[in-house]
Amino acid sequence: MSENTEVEAKRVFIGAGCNRVVNNVSWGASGLVSFGAQNAVAIFCPKTAQILTTLPGHKASVNCTHWLPSSKFAFKAKHLDRHYLLSGDTDGVIILWELSTNSNNWRHVLQLPQSHKKGVTCITAFMCSETDAMFASGSSDGVVNVWDVSFPSKPSDECKVSCLDSISADSKAIVTLSLAELPQNPGRFTLAMGGLDNKIKLYCGERTGKFTSVCELKGHTDWIRSLDFSLPREETTNSIMLVSSSQDKVIRIWKLVLVGDVGSWQREITLASYIEGPVFVSGRFTYQVSVESVLIGHEDWVYSVEWQPPVDHHQPLSILSASMDKTMMIWRPEKKTGVWVNVVCVGELSHCALGFYGGHWSPDGVSILAHGYGGSFHLWRNVGSSKESENWQMQKVPSGHFAAVTDITWARTGEYLLSVSHDQTTRVFSSWKSDEEDEHWHELARPQVHGHDINCVAMVQGKGNHRFVSGAEEKVVRVFEAPLSFLKTLKHTCAGGEGSFPENLQADVQVLGANMSALGLSQKPIYLHSSSEPLERNGGGEGLETFETVPEAAPVELKEPPIEDQLAFHTLWPESHKLYGHGNELFSLCCDHNGSLVASSCKAQSAAMAEIWLWEVGTWKAVGRLQSHSLTVTHLEFSYDDNLLLSVSRDRHFSVFSIQRTDDGEVSHKLMAKVEAHKRIIWACSWNPYGHQFATSSRDKTVKIWSIEKDAHVKQVLALPQFGSSVTAVAWTGLDQKEKSGCIAVGMESGLIELWNIKIKETEEEGTTATAALALRLEPFMCHVSAVNRLAWRPTESNRSLLRLTSCGDDNCVRVFDFKF
């Protein structure tokens, strides 16, 4: 193996959607937002709308995250060197992470010694001081664990975590928790729990441990979804408030008041005192809980309620609620009457499929963030000049897929990325022009919103408009063409318009955008010169008004990155053709470099189903059916001179077909070679850009390099050393054509990515030989946390010393890296 060269890696972009569960998002005193993206904990910066990193460690889907300190305790945490984060997953594991604010470095501190038996549903915390906190975690089997954590004051020290108590609170799930210190009673805490029995349970205990049940608050008529204690206010130090929300669509505010010490306050048990609310004793004091207010305004389940964080040690009387009715509301008491009213309502303009799972305040109370059913974020910022004139405007947020990303490809000249996913969408990501140094990537369009999980995609190469083909869990290949609104938007991106599709050709594009069809499978074009009157969707039929109709799309040129509502409805591409032929769900697609042929394969259990179909671009006729494999063809790729088509399959063989085109445009094909290459399923293959060599990767943890010799037989020239897990993706790019050197990116089932330098030598005597050396192992914090599904190098003509790689994986992430060679 030859010498090792230094390769520098830089993280350019991460796109990911939020796991669709409540309690998944937390806004920290650090100003950063955490959320679960499949098994990863993702961190994003609301100022730049960029995902900064993902934290690997969980082996199951992340259900909840919670910052220590969270935005609620930001007033106690002005200049911390280190912030901490808790994350819990569906296996019951909770991990503690540390962020050094100076270096922006993350580290995995510890996994809590005692896991929950079932999934973690919620985490809540109370900061006793800058270095001491208490937190509680709830689980879907009704067990609540209370923990004490002390953070090191010196960098050399370690965090100390101890379990204070484990409470079997209920036989069913506990879904929300809130911790508070009892008024005038330092060292004594109250823990509120909510679950599926419509009652709020209050427990009390000391800083050192054992919590006992003191009372239950009844009033809600459906599951309790969210609880949050306020902090004591200066004017009312003997009381705190608890806000609760429920699936009964109602929000209740409870007041917990110190009514006296135990000796002096002997209670007269009368009917009147029952109406006030339950009474309990903790330590020397007696407390009473009563209903302060009932807030009715939401039209669907209220998933979250949260008090506005204190500013300068003063907590405003202000509550944020988020609901499945697609709205977030801010509630405050009227100055004169003290009656709680809804003063701000955001979000109801959207047509997104379903509503919000949770809403959060920024530490300064100027921004509010919701996460929704489509894995999406929605951020509003109050840009009003004074307290009286509030003006909440939508802001940019990161976005991405909320299910496994199955395939990814670059545009022809690399100006944007196209990814497809089991979340039934196709998305375009690109970097936007901005005045800042760093390039910022955003989702640019959502060309396809479908009714089936999408498995594969290929960009159509060659001249003309941007086109792609995609294949989903259905038997049809669908062809899409870029509308005019997208071509105009592309000019505002970093790589936009550089010869990608000239203005004079744009005049030929008559389609402005596309509309969703009623059943969400085909997307109908909207023509430039069509009347601006909306079509009568219902054909005058009576009785159809009750259905929620899909809104008319209004495609426009975008001057800045679009927000979720625009993406979901107004950036669709029209579907131009459907290709029928396969008998099962589509699995793999590729296009040749000339832009004249597309090859496709589908899931197969027999040789008849495992045929590869060839389609002619333009006429979209089937021009060939290639037989060789007996099981699903997992990956297809044309050689760079378009003379050969390589296919790899579950049957552990690869096949090489020669593709010939006659002068009159006829396509002929012949099977040149079929080799049993690996001991297990072959996942991926990739051609050398400079010759007829290719790489194959397999579940047997190997990558092998093959060469097609002069006499058309195929020989193995190299096998890379065995990898740590199944190799699910491989991509070969050229570095130096004279030296025939290149770089192979290898992606594994574990989520890790490695780069290998490779040199090809061709001699008369020996034929082809190859040498390889490991160039770089990406550190786990930069990689995926689940299987890598596809790797793709950006097409570049010029600079071979700076290469850009994109990857996608089962962790819902799309990633872009830069490598300096």
N, C-alpha and C positions, 0 to 999 in steps of 0.2 A: 504494500500500500504506500502511495507516494506521500510527500510532505504535506503538513497541515497548513492551510492559509487562514489568515484572520478574516472573519466575516463579521460585519457589524449588523445588528438587527434593530429595527425601530418599529414600534407599534404605531400604526397610522390611524386605524379605525376599528371600532367594534360596534356592530349593530345587533341588538337583541330586544326582544319583547319581554314583558313582565309576566311571570307566572300568574295564572288567573285564579288567585285565591285571596281572601281577605288577610289582613295583617302582614302582607308580604313586603310592604314598603315602609321605610323609616327615613325621616329627614333629621340629620344629626346637627348638633351644635357646631360641628366642623363646617357646616354649610353644604355638605355632600349628601346625596340621597343613595340609599342602598335598596336593592330589591333582588329577589330570586329569579334567575333565568335558568330553567331546568335545574341541573345539579350545581350550578355556579351561583355565587353571590356576586352580583354586578354592582359597581359603584359609578354613579354619574354626577357630573357637575352641572347644576342648573344654569350657571352663568353662561357656559359655552355650549350647553346642550350636547355634550360629548360623554360617552361612556369611557371612563378612565382606565378601568381594569376589571378583571373578573378573578375571584378568589376560588382556587380549587381545593377540595377537601371533602365535600359531601358526596356520598355514594347514592343518594336518593334526591328526589325533587325538593328544593328549598321552599318551605311554607311560610316562614316568617323571619324577619330581620329586625333588630332593635339596636339603635346607637346608645352608647354610654359615653358621654351624656347626649340625650336626644335634644331636639329643639326646645322642649319644655324646660330643660335645665341649662340652656345656653347662657343665661345670666350668671350662672355660677362657674362658667368655664370660659373665661375670656381669653386666657393666654396659655392654653394647654399645649405641651410638646407632643402629647400622645392622646389619641382618641381610640376608643374601643368599640367593637361591634359584636353583637351576638347573632347567630343565625341557627335556625332549627329546621330539621327536614322531616320527611314523611316516615323515616325509620325511627324517629325519636332521638336522633343525635343532635346535640347542641355544641357549636364550636365558638370559641372566643378568638377574635382577631384584634390585631393592634395596628394602628396607622401612626407612623411618625410624621408629624405635620411639616417638619423641616425638610426631610428628604422625600416625602410622599411615598415612602416605602411601606409595604404591608408585610405583616408576618402572622403565621398561624401560631397563636399562643398555646392553646390547649383545647382538648375536647373534654367536655364536662364528664366527670368520672361515672356518673350514674345516668344512663340514658332512660328516656321514657320507653315503655313497652310498645306504645303506639305512636303515631305521628304527633309532632309538636304543632299545636294550633295557634298559640299566642305567647308573647313574651312581654313583660312590662317591668319597668325598673324605677327605682327612686334613688337619686344621688344624695347621700347623706353629707358628703363633702367631696372635694375634688378627687380624693384618692379612695373614697369608700362608697360602695353602692350596695343596694339590696335589689335582687330581682326575682321574679317568679315566672315559671313557665307552666303552661297548661297543655294538656294532651287530650287526644280524642277518646281515651278510655276513662276520662273524668278525674285523673290524678293531677294534682298541682304540686310542683316542687318549689320551695322557697330557698334562695341562695344568698350567700354573703360573698362579696368580692372586694378585695383590696388591691389597688393598683400600686406599682412601685413608685417611690418618690425619686429613686436614683435609677438611671438606665440599666445598671448591672443587676438590679433586683428582679425577682419574678413576681407575676400575679399570684395571689392566693385566693382560691375559691373553696368555699365549704357549703355543704347542704345543711340548711337550718331545719327544714321540716319537709315531710312529704305527706300531702293531705289527699285522702281519697274523698273528693268532694261530691262525686256523683257517679252513678253507674253509666251515664251517657257522657258525651263530650262536653268539655268546658271550652268555649270558643272565644271568650274575652276576659281580660283581667285588668285591674288597675290598683296600684299601691299608693298609699299616702300616709303621712305622719299624722297622728291624732292631734287636734288643736290643744295647745297649752300642755302637751303631754310628751315631752321629748323622749325618744327611745321606744315609744309605743306606736305600732303601725296597724293600719287597717288594710285589708285586702278584699276587694270586691270581685266577685266571680259571676259570670253569666254563661248560661248554657241553653239546653233544649227544653227546660221545664218552666220557662216563662218567669222564673223568680230570680232576683238578684240576691246572692248569698254574701253576707258580710262576715269576715273572719277578723279577729284581732290577735296580736301577738307582740312579743318584744323583739328588740334588735338581735337577741341571742337565740331566738328559736320559737318553739312550739306555738302554733296558731290554733285558736279555738273558734268554733262557730258562735256568733253572738246574736244574729238575727237575719231574717229574710225580708226583702222588700217586694211586695206584690203590687201589681198594677198593669204590667204589660200582659198582652193576651197572646203573644207568640214568642218564638225564640229571641233571647237577648243576643244582640249582635255586637254591641260595642259599649264600653264603659270608660269614663275618664274622670279622675278626681282633679279638682282645681287645687292650686296652692293657697295657703291662708293669705287673706288680704290684710293690709295694714289697718283698715278701718274696722274689720270684723275678724279679729284674731281668734275669737272663740268658736269659729265655724268654718267648715269647708263645704264645697258643693261637689256633687257627683252627677254627671250627666250620663244618661243611658239611652240607647236606641235599640229598636227591635224590628222584627219582620211584621209587626202590626202597624208599621208606617208612622209610629208615634215616637217622639223624643220626650223624655221626662227629665226634669232637673230636680234633684233631691238635695235637701240641706241637712248636713250633719252638725248638730249644735251641742256645745258643752252646756249642760243645764245645771251643773252644781257638783260639789263633791258628794261622796256616797253618804256620809253621816247626815248632812244637813238636809238632803233632799229625799225625804220619805215620800214615796209616790202614793197619792190617793187613787185607787183604782176605780175610775168612773168611766162611763161611756165616752165622755168628752175627751179623756186622755187617750183613749184608743184611736180616736179620729185623727189626732195629731200625728201618730206614727209610733213605731216601736222604740223601746228604750233599752240601752244596754250599759253595762259597767265595764270599764277597763282601767285597771290600776285604782287610783283614788277617785276617779271621776266618773260621772254618769253622762251619757250622751243620748240624744234623741234624733231620730231621722224622720223628716217630714217632706212631703211633696212641695216643692217651691213653685213649679210651673209645668205645664204640659204643652208641648209645641207640636202643632198639627199643620202640615204644609206639604210634606212629600206625598206623592201618589203611589209609591212602591216601597219595598223593603228599604230601611235605612241601615246601610252597612257600617257606617262609621260616624262617630262624633268625637270632636277634639277641642279642648279649650285653647284659646289663643295663647301662645307662650308669653311669659312676662317680659316686658321691656323695662330696663332700669329697675329691676326688683318689683315692678308694679304689674300685676296681671290684669289685663282688661276683661270686663265682663263680655265675652264674645265667644261664640261657639261655631265651629265649622261642621256641617253635616254633609255626608255624601250618600247618594241613594241609587238604587237600581232604576229610578225614573229618569236617569241621564242628567240629573242636576246636582249641583252643590249649592248649599245655602249657608249664609252667615247670619246668625241670630244674635240680637242684642236687646237689652231692656230699654224701653223708651225713657227719656230723661224725666219727663213730668210724671208719668203714671207708674213707671217701673214694670210695665207689661212687656214680656218678651215678644219681639216681632222679628220677622225675616226681613233683613235690610238689603241683602245682596243675594242674587240668584244667578248662577252662571251655568252654561253647558246645555241649556235646553234647546239650543238651535241645532244641535247635531242630530244626525239620523243614524248614529252608530247603532249596531244591532241591538245591544243591550247596554245597561247603564254602568255605574261606577261601583267598584269594590271597596274603595276607601279614599279618604281625603286627608291632606296633611298641610299644616302651616309651615312656612319657612321660619327660621329662628327670629327674624325681625318682624314677622307678621305682615309683611308687604306682599308676599306671594302665597298662592295656594295651589296644591298639586293633587290631581286625581289620577287613579289608575283604573282602567276600564276592562270591559269584557273582552275586547279584542287585543289584550296584551299591551294596550297603548297608554301613553301618558298624556295628560292635559294640564297645562300650566297657565295660570292667570296671574298677572301682576297689577297691583293698584298703582296706576300712574297719575292718579288725581293729585292736585296740588295741595289740598288741605284736608282736614279730617271730615269736613262736611261734604266736599265734592269727591266722592269715590268714583274711580273709573277703572274697572278691571278689564285688562286687555290680554288676549291670548299670546303666549310666548312660544318660542321654538323649544322642542324637547327631542331627546333621542328616540329612535323607534327601531323596530325590527320584527322578526318573525316570533310567534309565540308557540311554535312547535318545531320539530326537527327540520333543519334546512337540508334538503336532499341533493340539490345540484346548484352549481353557480358557473357563470361564464362572463367573460369580458365583452364589451362592445368591440366592433371590428378594429378600431384604432385605440381602444383602451380608455375611452373617455368616461365610461360608466360601467357599473357592475349590474348583472341581472341574476337574481337568486330566486329559487322556487322552494316551496316548503309544504309539509303536511298540514300547515294552517290554511291551506287552500288559496294562497296568494302567490303572485309573482311580483317581486319588488325591484325597483331600480335605485341604486345608491351611487352618489357622486360627490365630489368635493365642490364646494361653492367658493366663488371668488370672494375674498374678504380682505380688509386692510391689514389683518393681523399676520404675524409671521407663520404660525402653524396653519396648515390647511384643515378645514373643518368639513367633515363629511355629513351628509344628511340623506334621508330618503327623498328621492326626486319624483317618483311616480309609482303607481301600483297598477301596472298594465293589465293584470288579470286577477279578478276576484271570482273564485270558482266554487262549484258545489262538490268537488272531489279533491282528495289529497293529491298534490302534484309531485311527481317522482323525478322528472328529468326535463332539461331545457337545452336548446342549442341556438346560438345566434346564426342567422343566415349570413354567410360571408359575401364578398363581391361588391359590385357597385349598386347604386340605387338607394332607396329608402332603408331605414333600420327595420329589420324583420327578425322575428324569432319563432321557433316552434317549441311547443311544450307538450308533455305527455303526462297524464294523471292516472288515477285508479279507474280508468275507463278505456275503451278500445279505440278511441279516436285520437289522432294527432291533430292539434289545433295550430293554425298559423296566424300570427298577429303582425300588424304593420303599424309603424309609429304614426300618430296623428300630427297635424300641424301644430297644435298647442304644445306638444312635447318638443318638436324640432325648434320652436322659438324659445322654449324654456332652456333648452340645452345651451344656448348662447351665453347664459348667465353662470354656467359652471366653469370650473377652472380649465378643463380641457375642451370646453365647448367650442364647437364650430370650426376647429382646426381641420378643415378639409373633411370633416366627418360627413357632411351632406350639404353641398353648396346651396346658396340662396336661390340661384336660378332654377334649380331642380325642385325646390320647395313649392314653386308655383304649380307644379303638376299634382301636388297632394291636395285632393279636394275634401279630405275628411278632417274635421276639426277635432273630433274626440269620439267617445263611445258611451253608450248607455247600458246599464245592467238590464238584462231581460228579467221578466217577472220571476222566473224560476232559477235565475242565476247561473245558467250554463253558457249560453252564447252572448257575446257582447255586440250590440248593433251599432253601426256607425252613425255619427251625427255629421251631416254634410254641411259644407261651408255656406252654401246658398239656400239652405232650407229655411222655411219660414221660422221666425223667432217665436211664433205662437206654440205653446206646449201642445203636444199631441193629446187628443182625447184618448186617454189610456183605456178607459172602460168601455169604449165603443157605445156610450150612451146607455149601457146596461144598468138597470136599477139594482140596488141591493149590494153592489160591490164596494160602495163607499166605506163600509165598515173595516175593510182590510187596510193594513198599513201599506200604502203604495211606495214603491221605490222612487225616490225623488229624481226629477229630470237632472241629468248632468249638465254642468255649465263649464265646459273646458276653457281655460284661459292661459295665456302666457304668464308664467310665474317669474316674478322678479326676485323673489327670496324663497328660502326653503318652505315647502308647504306644511301645513299642520294636518293633524289626523283627519279632520272632516273633509278637507280638500282631497287628501290622498284616497280616502275610502270611496269617493264617488266621482271626482272630477278629473282623474288622471288615467282613466282606463284607455286601453288601445283597442281599436276595432279588430274583430276576428275576421280574417279574409277567406280562409279555407278550412275545411275539415278533411282529414285524410283517413279513409276507411280501409281496413284490410286485416289488421291484427285481430286475433280471436280472444285475447286476454288483455289485462291491464298493461299499459305501456311501462317500460322499465328503463330504457336507455335511448338517447338520441345523439346524433352528431351531424355536422355539416362539413363538406370538404372545403379546402382553402380557396378554391376558385369560385365557390358560391353556386355550383350547378347541381349538386346532389345532396340529399339528406338521407341518412340511414337510420333505421329505427328497429327496436326489438321490444318484445313483451315478455311477461312472466310465462314460463313454460315448464311443463312436466313431460313433454314428448318432443320428438324431433320435428313433427309437423308444426307445432306451436313455436318452436325455437328458431324459425326462419327469420332472417334479417331482411327487411324490406328496403328497397332503394326508391326514392321519390325524386322526380325531376323538379328542380326549383323553377317556379314561374307557371308551368302548366300544371304542376302538382300531380302528374300522373305517376302511377307505380311503374317503374322501369326495370325492376329486378327483384327476385326473391332468392336469397342465398341460403342454401342448406349446408349445415355442417354439424351444428351442436345438437345435443339431446336434452339439455336443460336451459334455464333462463340465461340469455346473454346479458352479462352485467355491465359491460362497458364496450364502447365502440370508438375507434379513432382512425381517421384517414392520415396516411403519411403526408409529409409536407409537399411532395410533388404530386399528390393526389392519385398516384398510380396504384397504391395498395390500400386495402381496408383491413384493419386489425380488429378482431373481436375476442373477448375473453368471457368465460362462462362458469356457471355453477358446476358444470360437468368436468371441471379442472383442466380443460383443454383451452388452448388459444388457436385461432384460425387466421390465416392470412389469405386474402382474396386479391387477385389482380383485377383492376377495373380499367377497361379499355373503352375509349370513345371513338367511334368512327366519324368520318367527315360529315356524314349526314345527320349526326347527332344521336345515333343509336348507341346504347350502352351495353357492352358485353362484360361478363364477369366469369372468373374461373377460380376455383379453390386451389391455391398454390401449396399450402402446407397446413397440417393440423397436428398439434403436438400436445401430449399430456405433460403439462409443465409443472404442476404443483401437486401436493398431496391433499390439499383442501380447496375449497372454492376460491377462484381467482376474482379479486374485487375490482382491480383497475389495471389500466395499461397506459403507456405514453410513448410516443415516437421521439427519437432524436431529431431535432430540427435540421441537423447537418447530414443526415444519412439514413440508410435503411437498418438502423438498430432501434430496438425498443425495450422498454422495461415492463415487467408484469409484477403485480403484488398480490399476496394471498393471505388467507386465514392461517396458513402454516407458518406465519411470522417471517416470511422471506420475501426479498425482492431479487428478481433475476434479470440479467441483461442478455438479450438475444440479438443475433445478427443474421440478416439474409445475405447469403454468400452469392458469388457470381453465378453458380450453377443452380440458383433458386432454392437451395436447401437451407434450412434454418439451423443454426448451431448456438448453443449457450456459450457466451463468452465470459460471464462473471456471475457470481451470486454474492450479494452483500452479506455481511455477517448477520446472524439471526437477530431479529428485533425483540423487544420486550413483550409486544402483544401483536395481535392480528393487524396486518398492514392493509388499511382500507382505502388509501388514496395514494397516488403517485403522479408526479408531473415533472417533465424533463424540459429544460430550457438551455439554449446555447449560450456559451460565454465567448468563445473565440473560434471562428470558423476555420482559420488556418490550422490551428492546433487540434481541431476537432474536440475541443473541451467543452464541457457543459456542467450543469448542476441539476441534480435530481432532488426534488422535495418529496419527503416521505411522510405520510400522515397515518396515525395508528388509531386503533379502537380505544386506546386509553386517552386519546385526545392530544397526545404529544406529536410534535413535528420536528423532523431532522432534515438537514441539508447535506447532501453528499456531492463532492466534486468528482467528476468522471472524465477520463480521457480515453478516446478511441484511437487505436493504431491499426492501420491496414497494411499488410505486407503480402507479397506474392506467395512466399513460402508458407507462412502460418495462417494466412487469411486475416480475419479480424481478431484483435485482442483488446482488452480494456483494463484500466486500473481505476480504482476508486479510493477516496479518502473522506472521512467524516469532516465536513466543513463547519458545522454548527449544530448544537442541540439547543433548541429554544427552551428557555426556562419555563417550568410549569405555569407560572403566573401569566405568561404571554400566550399559552396554548389553550386549546379547548379542554373541557372537563369530561366530555364524552366523545364517542367515535367521530373522527374526521371523515366526512362523506365525499368531499371533493377538494382538490387543490388545483389552482389555475394561475399560470404566470401571465402577467400583463403583456400584450403584444407590443414590443418596442423595436424600432428599426435602428435607432442610433446608439444611445449610451448603454453599453453592456456592463458597466461597472456598478450601476445602480439599478437593481431589479426589484420589481414589485410583485408580490404574491398575494393571492386571496385564498381564503379557505372557508369552508362551511361545515357545520357539524350537527350532531344530535343534541347539542346543548343550546339549540335555538340561535346560535351566534353566527354572524358573518364577520370575518376578520380580514384586515388588510395589513401587510407587513412590507417594510422597505429593507432591502439588504444591500450593503455596500461591499463589493468584492475587491 
